[in-house]
Amino acid sequence: MINMLRDWFRIHFSDPQIIILWFFLISGFLIIYIFGEMLTPVFAGLIVAYLLEGIVGMLEKIKIPRFISVLLTFIFFMICMVMLIIWLLPLLSQQIGQLIQDLPAMITSAQILLLQLPQRYPEFISDIQIREFIVFLKSELTQMGQSALIFSLASVKNLITLIVYLLIVPFLILFFLKDKVLILQWISGFLPENRDLSTEVWREVNRQIANYIRGKIWEIIIVWSVTFVTFSLLGLNYAMLLGFFTGLSVLIPYIGASVMYLPVGLIAFFQWGIGPQFMYIIIAYSAIQMVDGNILVPLLFSEIVNLHPVAIIVAVLIFGGLWGILGLFFAIPLATLFHVVLKVWFSKRQTYIEESLQTVDANKIQNQ
């Protein structure tokens, strides 16, 4: 048994660079898992700077000095943030408030419809079951109301945290962009010299993750905008709010789009009932999802490593459970990282086995 473990370890971890690579991965995971909440502004600034680095790189390619490129990119980012705060957030807040005001009327309508079901379908459902279900819904809504009250009481603390983030994160982004080379040189001073394999993996993963994140940002913006315009033209209430969540739903492949059918369908049903307008909304939403899945995603993610749907769902469940919304956003990049590391690891393992067989054959020839 000991010999088997020794042979397994020698085959898989014979190369010191493999050990260095796994050390980097495990250390990075532990740092994020342990200190993630405390270093949230730093990670947020790092992620945004990583995204903006693509714009800086494009400006540098047309012979604009890096400092000017960083300054122009940062000004563009701040303009977008100001527009987000001044125009978008109040509009979303207004539609959320309107939805909360209309919610009691929607609940009453739903209760009336539910009470009519036993009369229409007595062989499938009884009046007692419906009343028990209504009691359950009221209990759940009461708990949601209590949670909302607790959240509102903590809103002062949340507001202070948000203000601190709005002040700190832009400075971090600027410094990460401006001093990128100095920061990387400083970090390199703590790393071992024999890290060629880790560098190779990082280059491949960096290309994959950069393409994915930038593509996903564009996908969210495009799906959000198209959904908002479509719902607005069709006269659906809360068009901006539904468009916003539809855009965010693309973070969860296969699942997000399906889940959004429920709120979109419910809002359309309570506004118009079952009729032509309701069907137009469902058809329009289905068309948006079909265009997104069959045209937009292949165009934006043509260079991304193709992962099996099961692998994507598992990654979403694991990383979403660990890190919430950020985990959902980075589930596929992290799965891609794991995929690339395994590919390189097994490639090294195969190389080691072939070299060992060649050595054995050479020894046999010499002995003969």
C-alpha positions as CSV (number, residue, x, y, z in Angstrom):
1,M,0.0,0.0,0.0
2,I,2.8,2.4,0.9
3,N,4.6,1.6,-2.3
4,M,1.4,2.3,-4.3
5,L,1.0,5.7,-2.6
6,R,4.7,6.4,-3.2
7,D,4.4,5.6,-6.9
8,W,1.2,7.6,-7.3
9,F,2.9,10.6,-5.6
10,R,6.0,10.3,-7.8
11,I,4.0,10.1,-11.0
12,H,1.7,13.1,-10.2
13,F,4.0,15.3,-8.1
14,S,7.5,14.4,-9.4
15,D,7.9,17.8,-11.0
16,P,8.6,20.6,-8.5
17,Q,6.7,23.1,-10.7
18,I,3.6,21.0,-10.2
19,I,3.9,21.5,-6.4
20,I,4.5,25.2,-6.9
21,L,1.4,25.5,-9.1
22,W,-0.8,23.7,-6.5
23,F,0.7,25.8,-3.7
24,F,-0.3,29.0,-5.6
25,L,-3.8,27.7,-6.2
26,I,-4.4,26.5,-2.6
27,S,-2.9,29.6,-1.1
28,G,-5.0,31.9,-3.3
29,F,-8.2,30.0,-2.4
30,L,-7.5,30.2,1.3
31,I,-6.7,33.9,1.2
32,I,-10.0,34.6,-0.6
33,Y,-12.0,32.3,1.7
34,I,-10.5,33.5,5.0
35,F,-10.0,37.2,4.3
36,G,-12.5,37.7,1.5
37,E,-15.0,39.7,3.5
38,M,-12.4,42.1,5.0
39,L,-10.7,42.6,1.7
40,T,-13.9,43.1,-0.4
41,P,-12.9,46.7,-1.5
42,V,-9.5,45.5,-2.6
43,F,-10.9,42.5,-4.6
44,A,-13.6,44.8,-6.1
45,G,-11.0,47.3,-7.2
46,L,-8.7,44.5,-8.5
47,I,-11.6,43.0,-10.6
48,V,-12.6,46.3,-12.1
49,A,-9.0,47.2,-12.8
50,Y,-8.6,43.9,-14.5
51,L,-11.6,44.6,-16.7
52,L,-10.4,48.1,-17.5
53,E,-6.9,46.9,-18.4
54,G,-8.4,45.7,-21.7
55,I,-9.3,49.3,-22.6
56,V,-5.9,50.5,-21.5
57,G,-4.2,47.9,-23.6
58,M,-6.3,48.9,-26.7
59,L,-5.3,52.6,-26.2
60,E,-1.6,51.6,-25.8
61,K,-1.8,49.7,-29.1
62,I,-2.5,52.9,-30.9
63,K,0.6,54.5,-29.4
64,I,-1.0,56.4,-26.5
65,P,1.3,56.5,-23.5
66,R,0.2,54.3,-20.6
67,F,-0.3,57.1,-18.2
68,I,-2.6,58.9,-20.6
69,S,-4.4,55.6,-21.4
70,V,-5.0,54.9,-17.7
71,L,-6.3,58.5,-17.1
72,L,-8.7,58.3,-20.1
73,T,-9.9,54.9,-19.0
74,F,-10.4,56.0,-15.4
75,I,-12.3,59.1,-16.5
76,F,-14.6,56.9,-18.7
77,F,-15.2,54.6,-15.8
78,M,-16.1,57.4,-13.4
79,I,-18.5,58.9,-15.9
80,C,-20.3,55.5,-16.2
81,M,-20.4,55.3,-12.4
82,V,-21.9,58.8,-12.0
83,M,-24.5,58.0,-14.7
84,L,-25.3,54.7,-12.8
85,I,-25.8,56.6,-9.5
86,I,-27.7,59.6,-10.9
87,W,-30.0,57.9,-13.5
88,L,-30.2,54.2,-13.1
89,L,-30.4,53.5,-9.3
90,P,-33.2,56.0,-8.7
91,L,-35.2,54.5,-11.6
92,L,-34.7,51.0,-10.2
93,S,-35.6,52.2,-6.7
94,Q,-38.8,53.8,-8.0
95,Q,-39.9,50.6,-9.7
96,I,-39.1,48.5,-6.6
97,G,-41.2,50.9,-4.5
98,Q,-44.0,50.7,-7.0
99,L,-43.9,47.0,-7.0
100,I,-44.1,46.9,-3.2
101,Q,-47.2,49.2,-3.3
102,D,-48.9,47.0,-5.9
103,L,-47.9,43.7,-4.2
104,P,-51.0,43.6,-1.8
105,A,-53.4,43.9,-4.8
106,M,-51.5,41.2,-6.6
107,I,-51.7,38.9,-3.6
108,T,-55.4,39.5,-3.3
109,S,-55.9,38.7,-7.0
110,A,-53.8,35.6,-6.6
111,Q,-55.9,34.5,-3.6
112,I,-59.1,34.9,-5.5
113,L,-57.8,32.9,-8.4
114,L,-56.6,30.1,-6.1
115,L,-59.9,29.9,-4.3
116,Q,-61.6,29.3,-7.7
117,L,-59.4,26.3,-8.5
118,P,-61.4,23.7,-6.4
119,Q,-64.6,24.7,-8.2
120,R,-63.0,24.3,-11.6
121,Y,-60.9,21.2,-11.0
122,P,-62.5,19.4,-8.0
123,E,-60.9,16.1,-9.0
124,F,-57.4,17.4,-8.7
125,I,-57.4,19.9,-5.8
126,S,-59.6,20.5,-2.8
127,D,-60.6,23.6,-0.9
128,I,-58.7,22.5,2.2
129,Q,-55.5,22.2,0.2
130,I,-55.9,25.7,-1.3
131,R,-56.6,27.3,2.1
132,E,-53.5,25.5,3.6
133,F,-51.4,26.8,0.8
134,I,-52.7,30.4,1.3
135,V,-51.9,30.2,5.0
136,F,-48.4,29.0,4.1
137,L,-47.9,31.9,1.6
138,K,-49.1,34.4,4.2
139,S,-46.6,33.0,6.7
140,E,-43.8,33.2,4.2
141,L,-44.7,36.8,3.3
142,T,-44.8,37.8,7.0
143,Q,-41.3,36.4,7.4
144,M,-40.2,38.3,4.3
145,G,-41.6,41.5,5.7
146,Q,-39.8,41.0,9.0
147,S,-36.6,40.4,7.1
148,A,-37.2,43.6,5.1
149,L,-37.7,45.5,8.4
150,I,-34.5,44.2,9.8
151,F,-32.7,45.2,6.6
152,S,-34.2,48.7,6.8
153,L,-33.0,49.1,10.4
154,A,-29.5,48.1,9.3
155,S,-29.7,50.4,6.2
156,V,-27.7,53.2,7.9
157,K,-24.8,50.8,8.4
158,N,-25.2,49.5,4.8
159,L,-25.3,53.1,3.6
160,I,-22.1,54.0,5.4
161,T,-20.4,50.9,4.0
162,L,-21.5,51.8,0.5
163,I,-20.2,55.3,0.9
164,V,-16.8,54.0,2.1
165,Y,-16.7,51.6,-0.9
166,L,-17.6,54.4,-3.3
167,L,-14.6,56.4,-2.0
168,I,-12.0,53.7,-1.6
169,V,-12.6,51.5,-4.6
170,P,-12.0,54.2,-7.3
171,F,-8.7,55.1,-5.7
172,L,-7.7,51.4,-5.6
173,I,-8.7,51.0,-9.3
174,L,-6.6,54.0,-10.3
175,F,-3.5,52.8,-8.4
176,F,-3.9,49.2,-9.7
177,L,-4.0,50.5,-13.3
178,K,-1.2,53.2,-12.9
179,D,1.2,51.0,-10.9
180,K,0.5,47.6,-12.5
181,V,4.1,47.0,-13.4
182,L,5.5,48.0,-10.0
183,I,2.9,45.9,-8.2
184,L,3.7,42.8,-10.3
185,Q,7.4,43.3,-9.8
186,W,6.9,43.5,-6.1
187,I,4.8,40.4,-6.0
188,S,7.4,38.5,-8.2
189,G,10.0,39.2,-5.6
190,F,8.3,36.8,-3.2
191,L,7.8,34.0,-5.7
192,P,10.2,31.2,-6.5
193,E,12.3,31.5,-9.7
194,N,11.3,28.1,-10.9
195,R,7.7,28.9,-11.9
196,D,7.6,28.4,-15.6
197,L,4.7,26.0,-15.4
198,S,2.7,28.4,-13.2
199,T,3.4,31.2,-15.7
200,E,2.3,29.1,-18.6
201,V,-1.0,28.2,-16.8
202,W,-1.6,31.8,-15.8
203,R,-1.2,33.0,-19.4
204,E,-3.7,30.5,-20.7
205,V,-6.1,31.1,-17.8
206,N,-5.7,34.9,-18.1
207,R,-6.7,34.8,-21.8
208,Q,-9.7,32.6,-21.0
209,I,-10.9,34.5,-18.0
210,A,-10.4,37.9,-19.6
211,N,-12.4,36.9,-22.6
212,Y,-15.1,35.4,-20.4
213,I,-15.5,38.3,-18.0
214,R,-15.5,41.0,-20.7
215,G,-17.9,38.9,-22.8
216,K,-20.2,38.4,-19.9
217,I,-20.3,42.1,-19.1
218,W,-21.3,42.8,-22.7
219,E,-23.9,40.0,-22.6
220,I,-25.5,41.4,-19.4
221,I,-25.6,45.0,-20.9
222,I,-27.0,43.8,-24.2
223,V,-29.7,41.4,-22.7
224,W,-30.7,44.0,-20.1
225,S,-31.0,46.8,-22.8
226,V,-32.9,44.7,-25.3
227,T,-35.3,43.3,-22.6
228,F,-36.0,46.8,-21.2
229,V,-36.7,48.2,-24.7
230,T,-38.9,45.2,-25.6
231,F,-40.9,45.2,-22.4
232,S,-41.3,49.0,-22.6
233,L,-42.6,48.9,-26.2
234,L,-45.1,46.2,-25.2
235,G,-46.2,48.3,-22.2
236,L,-45.2,45.9,-19.4
237,N,-44.9,47.3,-15.9
238,Y,-41.5,47.4,-14.2
239,A,-39.7,47.1,-17.5
240,M,-36.4,48.4,-16.2
241,L,-36.5,46.2,-13.1
242,L,-37.4,43.0,-15.1
243,G,-34.8,43.9,-17.7
244,F,-32.1,44.4,-15.0
245,F,-32.8,41.0,-13.4
246,T,-33.0,39.4,-16.8
247,G,-29.6,40.8,-17.6
248,L,-28.2,39.4,-14.3
249,S,-29.8,36.1,-15.0
250,V,-27.2,35.3,-17.6
251,L,-24.7,34.9,-14.8
252,I,-26.3,31.5,-14.1
253,P,-26.2,29.6,-17.4
254,Y,-29.3,27.4,-18.2
255,I,-30.9,28.1,-14.9
256,G,-31.2,31.9,-14.8
257,A,-33.2,32.3,-18.0
258,S,-35.6,29.6,-16.9
259,V,-36.2,31.1,-13.5
260,M,-36.9,34.6,-14.9
261,Y,-39.9,33.2,-16.8
262,L,-41.8,33.1,-13.5
263,P,-41.6,36.8,-12.5
264,V,-42.0,38.0,-16.1
265,G,-45.1,35.7,-16.5
266,L,-46.6,36.7,-13.2
267,I,-46.2,40.5,-13.8
268,A,-47.8,40.1,-17.3
269,F,-50.6,37.9,-15.9
270,F,-51.5,40.4,-13.1
271,Q,-51.4,43.3,-15.6
272,W,-53.4,41.7,-18.4
273,G,-54.5,38.2,-17.4
274,I,-54.4,35.4,-19.9
275,G,-54.7,37.1,-23.3
276,P,-52.9,38.3,-26.4
277,Q,-50.6,40.8,-24.4
278,F,-49.6,38.0,-22.0
279,M,-48.7,35.8,-24.9
280,Y,-46.7,38.6,-26.6
281,I,-44.6,39.0,-23.5
282,I,-43.9,35.3,-23.2
283,I,-43.0,35.0,-26.9
284,A,-40.8,38.1,-26.8
285,Y,-38.9,36.9,-23.7
286,S,-38.5,33.5,-25.3
287,A,-37.1,35.1,-28.5
288,I,-34.6,37.2,-26.5
289,Q,-33.4,34.0,-24.7
290,M,-33.1,32.1,-28.0
291,V,-31.1,35.0,-29.6
292,D,-28.9,35.2,-26.6
293,G,-28.2,31.5,-26.4
294,N,-27.8,30.8,-30.2
295,I,-26.3,34.0,-31.5
296,L,-24.9,36.3,-28.8
297,V,-23.2,33.7,-26.6
298,P,-21.3,32.0,-29.6
299,L,-20.2,35.4,-30.8
300,L,-19.0,36.7,-27.4
301,F,-17.5,33.4,-26.1
302,S,-16.0,31.8,-29.2
303,E,-12.5,31.6,-27.7
304,I,-13.7,30.2,-24.3
305,V,-12.9,26.6,-23.4
306,N,-16.1,24.6,-23.8
307,L,-17.2,23.1,-20.5
308,H,-19.8,20.4,-20.2
309,P,-23.2,21.7,-18.9
310,V,-22.9,19.5,-15.9
311,A,-19.5,21.0,-15.0
312,I,-21.0,24.5,-15.4
313,I,-23.9,23.7,-13.1
314,V,-21.7,22.1,-10.5
315,A,-19.3,25.1,-10.6
316,V,-22.3,27.5,-10.2
317,L,-23.6,25.5,-7.2
318,I,-20.2,25.3,-5.4
319,F,-18.9,28.8,-5.9
320,G,-22.3,30.4,-5.6
321,G,-22.7,28.7,-2.2
322,L,-19.2,29.8,-1.1
323,W,-19.2,33.4,-2.3
324,G,-22.8,34.4,-3.3
325,I,-23.2,36.7,-6.3
326,L,-19.4,37.0,-6.9
327,G,-19.2,33.2,-6.8
328,L,-22.0,33.0,-9.5
329,F,-20.1,35.5,-11.7
330,F,-16.8,33.8,-11.4
331,A,-18.0,30.2,-11.4
332,I,-17.2,29.6,-15.0
333,P,-13.8,31.3,-14.9
334,L,-12.8,29.3,-11.8
335,A,-14.1,26.1,-13.5
336,T,-12.0,27.1,-16.6
337,L,-9.0,27.5,-14.3
338,F,-9.5,24.1,-12.8
339,H,-9.9,22.6,-16.3
340,V,-6.6,24.2,-17.5
341,V,-4.7,23.1,-14.4
342,L,-6.0,19.5,-14.7
343,K,-5.1,19.5,-18.4
344,V,-1.5,20.7,-17.7
345,W,-1.2,18.4,-14.7
346,F,-2.1,15.3,-16.7
347,S,0.0,16.4,-19.6
348,K,3.0,16.5,-17.3
349,R,2.0,13.2,-15.8
350,Q,1.9,11.6,-19.3
351,T,5.3,13.1,-20.2
352,Y,6.8,11.7,-17.0
353,I,5.4,8.2,-17.7
354,E,6.7,8.3,-21.3
355,E,10.2,9.4,-20.0
356,S,10.1,6.7,-17.4
357,L,9.3,4.0,-20.0
358,Q,12.1,5.3,-22.3
359,T,14.5,5.1,-19.3
360,V,13.4,1.5,-18.6
361,D,13.8,0.5,-22.2
362,A,17.2,2.1,-22.4
363,N,18.3,0.2,-19.3
364,K,17.1,-3.0,-20.7
365,I,19.1,-2.4,-23.9
366,Q,22.2,-1.6,-22.0
367,N,21.8,-4.8,-19.8
368,Q,21.4,-6.9,-22.9
